[in-house]
Every structure is written in C-alpha cells, then in structure tokens.
C-alpha cells in the first residue's frame, strides 16, 4: 500500500501496490489522465483507490474511462474516510494472515517431526507434507526412481520426474528445480547428506507455494535426509560384516568366511566369482554402485582408495552399461574393471592383477577383462594354499601396489626377467636406461630391499608371478 499525489509515483513503487490518492496532481484533460493511468499500469500498480472530497467531489469521469480502458481496478473512497483508517485496516489484515500462515506452518512442522519419529517415517512424512501443501509429495532414489508417493494414485505421474531429477543432479546438492506438470507446479529438491545426494523430494500443488509452504518443504527435506543417515548407519553393520567375509575370502580362508557369512546370513558364492575394482570415487559410493548394478546379489566388498567387490558369476555376460550408469549416478571420475570368472580360491591374485590393470585404464572408463587375459595368474593344486600364496605375495609387494605405481611394477618385472641387465630391460619397456634405474631405485626404497640380492630377487620374482604381474 502506498499514498502518493505525484504525477508519476512509479519510481517509488515495486509493483503490486494499492495506490491511494486524492487526485491532487490528476491531469485536467482526458489524454493526460489516460497517460497517468497507463504509467500506473506499466509500474505494476494493482489497484487505484481514489479519495473524493478534498480535491474532487466525485470520481472524475475521465479517470473512470481511463481505468476501464486499461483494466486498472479503481476503488472509490467516500468522504470523509481518512486514508489512515484504510492503511491500518490493511496492515491489520496482513498481520492476521501472516499469523495464520505462521501458525499453520508451525503446526505442519510439528506434524512432520512426529511423522519422522514414527515406525514407518517415509510414507508418513510424505502424507503430512502433501496435506500441508494441498497437493502430493514423493521421494525418489539417487537414480530418480520412485521410492514412495502420497497419494498413491499419483504414482504414474511421478514416474515422469526421473529426467528432471537427473538434470538436477548435475547442479549439486543446493539446487532445486521448478516446472509445470499438467495444471500443477512441481518442485524437486535434492536430499543431501553432506555433499552427497541420497535421493530427491518432489512436491506438486495446484498453485505456486507460499513462502511458509516452501519452509515446510525444506523441513521435510531435512527430515528425509536424516532418515537416510539413520538408514545408512543401520547398513554400516551389514557392510562391515560383508567386508569381513570378503577379506577372509581374499586371504584364502574359505571355510572361515563361510562360517562368518552363515552367522550374518550372508550368501557366499559356491561357484566361480568375478572381482570388480573401482577407483575415482568415494569407497562407500563405489560399493553402492556395484550393488545397484547387481541388485540380485549379496555384494561382498571392501571400500578404500581402490574399492573391490566379489560377486557370484551367474554365467551371463556382464552388463557394463548398468555398471557405468550406477557409477555415473554415484559421482564423477569413477573408473572400474570387471574380471573374468575364476574359482573363489583365486580371488586375491585376480584382485591384485585387476588393481594394477585398472590404474592403466583411462579415467572414467568401465571395462571387462576377457577370459584368458592375465594368464600369469596361476593357482596350485591346493586352492587354499594358492590363496595363501597370493596373500604372501601381496604382503611382499604391498608397497608397490598401494598406489598408482604400475610403471614401477613393470620396471621391476622387466629388470628381474632380464636378470638385472639394464639395456635389455630398458629396451623391453621402451624407456632410457636412466629412467629404468630411477624406477628400480624407487622400488627398492619402497620395498626396503636390494634387488641385486639373489634371495630378494628370487622372492620378488615369485611374488610377481604369483600375482600374475610377470
């Protein structure tokens, strides 16, 4: 609301105001009056309240005609109504409406918190939120797939939101998307834990949300994100149990792994397995991505700089596109390699080989090692003994395998293969002798051993052979 007697009050207006005037500066001729009204319309004035009495005894016909022609709402303020009475009544009404909206928002907040503390929080939070915004609410997973919606009759409509959620994913955890869906306005917010998107909350309503409604939606986002944190904590115990089983398998302790798995109701493959190695993204995100690519399996894995998982080979071709898609949803920069089917006793040797191969792959690549590749990975007749041999070999070469040092590993293998002959080894690698000397020096520093010692050279060579690296 604004009071002005200026010929052009629009420079002091934001738009949407009710303008009160007595017409003190109203032009006396028709054209001037029309220009005055047109300026008000261009300035966004919502309505003009004209007070008769002090200047004009009645509403000027020229003003009535100009307002009718331009569509500006004209209100008649009869004499002797003071403008102060109007402004007081207006602000009292605004205050009452604000209080009503605030009270409704606080009530919605209380109901949301109560719903979040219930036994089945997600459906109850969505139900409460949908009622608060007089529309519907839905939760999507990080891949944009529907998890829950209320009312359930809107399920088919909500399934169309996946593409919008995927576009929003590229904008980060603090962005939101607003777009029309039929006759409704839809808003999609990411559900974030730190900098990680764990899902999306979508709401739809027949009209744009008020500021209070938007605050209620943000509160629901916080509560659903918190529920994801609680769910994550519950799953950490399962993940730790699976990691322990995977590590026992990696050590060749197959019987112990099966005993531990039975205790936690985890399935250990009976037949051949495949190893999947991933780097470039957070370890937990990598585990989730592999689990999403093989949803029908208990994925056993260990998170780290290079995350590795073991899955049962079901005899079908690996769906690299599914793995690539799930990795893309988990973050940028992921790189993965899937090994060929092998007996579980060869898990450790294949894992070590895949880790080395992975670091030679281009960034963001997802590939598969074909059957027969890496034939240097050998196992003895006794599968358990082979697993222990691989573990000992890994312990010997651990400092060379812990980071991206494939050039050093290759240098050591060539150096030992040529029995310490610098020229022949450098020629095999396609590098200068001095480059080879530098890499061997790095290897000796990392290993804490002198490769010129025959015993050290023999042990290192057997370890390289045991892991298929030579």
N, C-alpha and C positions, 0 to 999 in steps of 0.2 A: 504494500500500500504506500502511495506517495501523493503528497499535496504539492501542487505547483500552479503558478499563474504565468509561467514563462511562455512565450510564443513557441519555443522548441525545447521541451523538457527532456527529450530523449537522451541527451548526453549524460543525464544523471540517472538513467534507468538501466536495469539489467534485462528487462523483458519479463512478461508475465504479471506485471503490476496492475493493481486497480488505481487509476489516477483520479484524484479529486480536484475539482477546480470550480471557481465561481464565474469563469469566463471573463476575467478582467482584461486579458490580452486577446480575447477572441476576435478575429478579423470581422469587420463590419460587412464585408461583401461576400458573396457566395463562393467565388473562386478561392479567396484567401482562406475561408473557413474549410473548404474541401482540402486545400493543401495542408492545413493544420491537422486535420483528421488523418490524412494519408501519412504524415510524418509519425503520428502516434502508432498507426498500424505497422509501418516499417520498423519502428522501435520495439515492437512486440508487446505493446500495452494490451492487457487482457480485457479491460473494460474502462469506460469513462463515466465517472459519477459527477453530475452537474448540479451544483447547489444554486437554487433560484433564490432571489431576494436581494442580496447586497448589490448586485450589478444588473442582473436581468430578472424581470418579474416573472417571466415564463421561459420555457425552453425555446431557444431561437429556432425557427423552422429551418433555416439554412444548416444548422448543426444537426438537426434531426435527419434531414435529407442526406447529408454527407455521411453520417454514421450508417444509415440504411444502405447507401450505395456501396460502402466499403466493407460492410459486415462487422463494424465495431459495435460492441454492446454498449448502449447508452442507458445510464441509470438516472432517474430523476430524484434528487434530494430535496424534499419540500422544505419550505420556510416554516419555522426557524430552526431547523435541525443543525446543530453545530457539527463540524467535521470531527471534533474531538470525541464526540459521542460515537461516531462511526468507527474511528480508529480504535477506541477502547473495546468496542464490541468485537471488532475483527480480531484483535490480539487475544482477547479472552477465548474466542472460539478456536484460534490456532493453538493456544496453550492447552485447552481442553483436549483437542485432537492429538497433540503431541503426547499428553499424559496417557491418553487411551492407547496410543500405539506403543508407548514405552511399557505400559502395564502388560499389554498383550505379548510384547517381545520377551519381557522378563518371565512371564508365565510359560512361554514356549521354551525358553532356556531351561527352566526348572523341569519341564516335562522331558526335554531331550536328555538332560543328565539322568533323570530317573530311568528313561528307556535304556541308556547306555550301561546302567548298572544292573540291568535285568539279566535273566538267564540266556536269552537269545537277543543280544543287543542290536544287531544289524537290521532285522525286519522292524523292530520296534522304533528305532531311530528314524528309519525311512517313513514309517507310518506317521510318526509325530511331526516330522518335517513337512510331509505332504499336506497334512491338515493345516499347519501353520501358514503355508504359502498358498493355500486353497488350490492346490494342483497335484502334482505327482513328484516322486523322488525315486532315484535309482542309484545303485552302486555298481560300478564297472571294475573289472580287474585291470592290472597294468597293461594288458594287451587289448583293452577296450571291450572285452567280452562281458556280458551281463552276469552279475552275481545275484542281485536281488532288486525287486522293484515293488513299489506300492503306489496305487492299487495294482494287483497282478494283471488286471485287464489291459494295462498299458505295455505289456511285455513286448509285443511285436513292434510298437512304435519306438521303444527304447533301443531295440537291437539295431536300429539305423544310425545310432550315435557313434559307432566304433570309429568311423573315419574321422569324425570331429575330435575324438579323444586322441587319436594317433597324431593329428596335426598339432594338438595342444601339447603333446609330449615333447615336441621339438622346441617348445618355448620355455621350458623349465618349470620349476615347482611353484612359482609365484604368479603364473599367468592364469587367466580364465578366458573361456570362450562363450560368447552370447550369439544366438542365431535363432531365426524363426523355425518352428516345426508345426506346419498347419496353421492354426489360429493361435498358437501359443508361443510365448517367449521361453526359450530354453537357455539355461546357464550351466556350464560344465566347469567344475573346479577340480584340480588335482588333489589327491590325498597324499601327503608327503610325510616321510619320516626322515628328518634331516634334509639332505639333498636328493633323496631317493623317492621316486613316485611309486606308491604301493597300490594305487587304484585311482578311481575318479568318482566324484559325486555329481550327478546330473539332476536338475530340478526343472520342472516346467509349470507354467502358470498362464492363465488366460490374458493377463495384463502385466506390464512391467512391474517388478518388485519394488516396494518401498525401501527406504534406507534401513528401516528396522528389520524388514524381511531379509535383506542381504546380510545383516549381522547374525540373524538366526541361522542362515545357511552356513556362514563361516564357523559358527559354533558347532554345527553338525559335522563339518569337515574335520574340525579338531577332534571331536569325539570318535569319529570313524577312524581317523589316523591313529588315535590312541588304542583303539581296539585292534588295529593291525599290529601295533607294538606288542600288545599283550599276546596276540596270536603268535607273533614272532618269538617271543620268549618261551611260549609253550613248545614251539617247534625246535628250539635250540637243543633241548634234551634229546629229541629224536635225531637231530643232525649229529650231535656228539656221539650217540650210540652207533649211528651208521658209519661215522668216521672211524670209530674204534674198530668196527668189523672190517672196514676197508684196509686199515693199517695192518691188522693181523693177516689178512689175505696177502698183502704186499710183502710181509715177512715170511710167507710160506707156511704160516701156522694155520693151515686149512681147518683142521679139527677144532682148534680153539676158536676160530672165527665162527664156525657153525654153532658151537655151544653158546657163545655170546649172542649170536643172532637169534637163536631159539628163545633165549631168555627175554629178549626185547621184541619178539615176534617180527623179526626182520627176515626177509627172504634172501638166501644166498644162492646164486645160480649153481645148478648141478652140472650143466654142460659148459660149452665154450662161452667165453666172455669177450667183450670189447672194452677197450680202455679209451676214454675221452679226456683230452687235456685241453685246458683253456687258460689263456692269459689276456692281459689288457684291460680287465675289468675287476671289480671287487669280487673276492672269492665267494662270498655268500650269494651274490647275484649270479655268478657263474654256475653254482650248484642249482639254483632255482631255474636257470635257463636250461640246463641239461635235463632236469626233472620235467620241465614243460615239454621238451622235445620227445621224451619217452614217458608219457603220463601213465602208462600201464605197468610201470616197473618201480621196484624199490631201488632208487639210485643210491649206490654207496659211493661216497666221495670224501675228499679232504680238501678244504679251502686253503689257499695260500697265494703267493705270487704267481705260481702256476698251479691252478686247481686241477685235480684229476678225479675222475669218476670211473667206476666199473659197472657195466650193465650186462645183463644176460643177452647173448646172441640168439635171436629168435629165427634166424635163417633167412630173414627178409633183407632186402637192400636198405642201407642207411638212408634215412630221409634228411639229407643235408639242408634242404630248404627249410624244413621245420626247425632244425637246429640254428640255422642262420637267422631265421625270423625271431626266435626266442632270445637269441643273443643280442639282436638289434634292439629289442624291447628293454633289455637289461642295461644298456649303456653303449656308448660309442667306444670304438677301439678294440673290441673283442676279437680274438684270434683263436681258432680251435682246430684240432686234428683228431680224427677218429681212427683207431687202429683196427686191424683185421681180427677175425675171431681166433682166439687162442685158448688153450687149456688154462684154467684158473691158476695152475702152478707157474705159468709163465707171465703172470700179471706184472711182477716187479721189473723183469727185464724189458717187457714191452713198454711199460710206463717210462722207464729211463730213456729208451730209444725215442719214444714219441716226444718227450720233453726237448731233446736235442733237435729233432726234426722240426718241431713247432717253431723254435727260435730262428730257423732258417726260412720260414714262410713269410710272405708279405704281410704287412699289417692289415687287420680286419679280414683276413682270409679264413675260410672254413673249408676243410678238405678231409679226405679219407685216404689212408694208406692201404693200397691194394694187397690182397692175399699174395704172399710170396715175397713182398718187399721186406727189406731189412732181414735178409736170411742169416745175418750174423747172430741173430738172437737164437741161441741154442739152449736146449734143456737136456739134462741127463736122464737116464732111465728111471731114476727115483725122482718123482715130481717134487716131493718135499725138499729133497736135497738140492734140486735145481733152484727152488725158491730161495733157500738159504744162501746158495752160491751167489745168486743175484743180489741178495741183501748185502753180503760181504763185499761184492764188487762195488755196490753203491756206496758203502762206507768208505772204501778206498778212494773212490773218485768223487766223493761228495763235494769237495771244494770247487771242482771243475764244473759240476752240474748244477750248483746252487744258483747261478746267474747266467746271463746270456754270454757264454764263453765257448760257443761252438767252434770258433776259429782256433782256440787253444786246444780243444779236444782233438780236432782234426790234425793239428800240428803234432801233438804227442803221438797219435796213432801212426802218422807217416814217419816220424822220427824213429819210433821203435820198429816199425815194419822194415825199414831200411838199415836197421842195426846201427843207428847213430851216424849214418852218412849224410852230412848236411846237403851236399849237392843233389843227391838222388831224391831226398825227401822234399827239398825246396822245389825241384822240378815237378814232382807229383802234385804239389799244392799250387804250383803256378805263382810262387812268390820269390822274392830275393832271399838269399841265404841269411842276411842280417835280420830280415823280418822273421824268419823261422827261428833264429837264435833268440830274438826278443820274446817270441811266444813260448818257447821252451823254458826260458828264464822265468816267465810269469807262471808257467805250470809248476815248476819246481818250487817257487815261492809259495804258491797256493797249497801244494801237496805237502810241503815241508820235507821233500825227499830229493835226492840227487839221482836223476835218471841215468847217469853214467854207471851207477852201481848195478852190476848184473842182477842181483836179487831184486832190487827195486824195479828195474826194467822188466824182469820176468813177471813180477806180481802185478805191475801196472798193465802190462800187455794182456795177461789173463783176465784182468778186471774189464778191460776194454772189450775183449772178445766175449766175455760173459754177458755183457750188456748190449752186444750187437753193435758196438761203436768202432770196431776194427775188423 
